[in-house]
């Protein structure tokens, strides 16, 4: 499963995102004027980056609100970086 968003606002919580295929191979792609809150997910075994954030407004990875308790993700065994701010 791959998740891509453009010009959107999303909350990704409690998912297993795995096996992004060669060519794309990205677990979560937050791009082009988007915002994402990414918490309590397992992102693993993708052919490229686990999470990429590019041309986005922002992404909160592991927390939704700075005043609230964090909800970390498990990001492992991706071929490239766990999290990349640009590609």
C-alpha positions as CSV (number, residue, x, y, z in Angstrom):
1,X,0.0,0.0,0.0
2,X,1.2,3.5,-0.8
3,X,-0.3,6.7,0.4
4,X,0.1,9.9,-1.8
5,X,-1.6,13.2,-1.2
6,X,-1.5,16.6,-3.0
7,X,-3.3,19.7,-1.8
8,X,-4.9,17.8,1.0
9,X,-5.1,17.6,4.8
10,X,-4.8,14.1,6.2
11,X,-4.4,12.2,9.4
12,X,-2.9,8.7,9.1
13,X,-3.3,6.7,12.3
14,X,-2.8,3.0,13.0
15,X,-2.0,1.8,9.5
16,X,0.5,-0.8,8.2
17,X,2.1,0.7,5.1
18,X,4.5,-1.8,3.4
19,X,5.9,-3.1,0.2
20,X,5.9,0.0,-1.9
21,X,7.0,-1.3,-5.3
22,X,10.1,-0.3,-7.4
23,X,9.4,2.8,-9.5
24,X,7.6,4.6,-6.7
25,X,8.4,2.5,-3.7
26,X,7.6,5.2,-1.2
27,X,5.5,4.4,1.8
28,X,3.9,7.8,2.4
29,X,4.3,10.8,0.0
30,X,3.2,14.2,1.4
31,X,3.5,16.6,-1.4
32,X,2.4,19.8,-3.1
33,X,0.6,22.1,-0.6
34,X,-0.4,19.3,1.8
35,X,-0.5,18.7,5.5
36,X,-0.3,15.3,7.2
37,X,-0.4,14.1,10.8
38,X,1.3,10.7,10.8
39,X,1.0,8.8,14.0
40,X,1.0,5.2,15.3
41,X,1.7,3.6,11.9
42,X,4.1,0.9,10.9
43,X,5.9,1.9,7.7
44,X,8.3,-0.9,6.6
45,X,9.8,-2.8,3.7
46,X,9.3,-0.2,1.0
47,X,11.5,-0.2,-2.0
48,X,12.5,3.5,-1.4
49,X,11.8,6.1,1.4
50,X,9.4,5.4,4.3
51,X,8.0,8.9,4.4
52,X,8.8,11.8,2.0
53,X,7.7,15.4,2.6
54,X,8.3,17.7,-0.4
55,X,6.6,20.9,-1.6
56,X,4.3,20.5,1.4
57,X,3.0,22.9,3.9
58,X,4.1,20.6,6.8
59,X,3.9,17.2,8.3
60,X,3.7,16.1,11.9
61,X,5.3,12.8,12.3
62,X,4.8,11.0,15.6
63,X,2.5,13.7,17.1
64,X,-0.6,15.7,16.2
65,X,-0.4,18.6,18.7
66,X,2.7,19.9,20.4
67,X,0.8,20.0,23.7
68,X,-0.4,16.4,23.5
69,X,1.4,13.2,24.2
70,X,3.3,11.7,21.1
71,X,2.2,8.6,19.2
72,X,5.4,7.3,17.6
73,X,5.5,5.4,14.3
74,X,7.6,2.3,13.6
75,X,9.7,3.1,10.5
76,X,12.1,0.3,9.5
77,X,13.6,-1.8,6.8
78,X,13.0,0.8,4.0
79,X,15.6,0.6,1.2
80,X,16.5,4.3,1.5
81,X,15.8,6.8,4.3
82,X,13.2,6.4,7.0
83,X,12.1,10.1,6.5
84,X,13.2,12.4,3.8
85,X,12.4,16.2,3.6
86,X,12.9,16.3,-0.1
87,X,13.6,13.9,-3.0
